[in-house]
């Protein structure tokens, strides 16, 4: 579980630096991006050859982060339906 905290910290730091780009990323969109990034990372880590405990941890992390991102996405699409740059950011994730 410690590695997930490290991953979250890395994603958060990356997000902080990217937030200073030309387009300011609203906090709710940034939270979605963080969850979606962690979701995709963890999903890519799962392999049947991993020890059972590690598989369980990865599955739990995927369930937690992917479900959060999936719940956020429809509301963000509705809220930012007129902002093409934000729609492009959030549409790049397949959950």
C-alpha positions, 0 to 999 in steps of 0.5 A: 500500500505504501507504493500507492501513496508514493504513486499518488504523491508523484501524480499530485506533484505532476499535477501541481506543475501542469496546473501552471500551464496556460490553461488553469485546471479547475480543482474538480477536473484535477481531482478527476485526472488524479483518480483516472491516472492512478486507475489506469496505472494500477490497471496496467500493473495487474498480472495473473502471475503476481502473488495473490496478496499483490493482486488483491491490493491492485484490484482494491486500488483499481476499484477505489480509484476507477469508481471515483473517476467513473462517478466524476466523469458525467458531472464534469462533462455536463459542467464543462460542456462549453469548454472544449479544452477541459472536455479534451482533457477529460475525454482522453481517459478510458475508464 
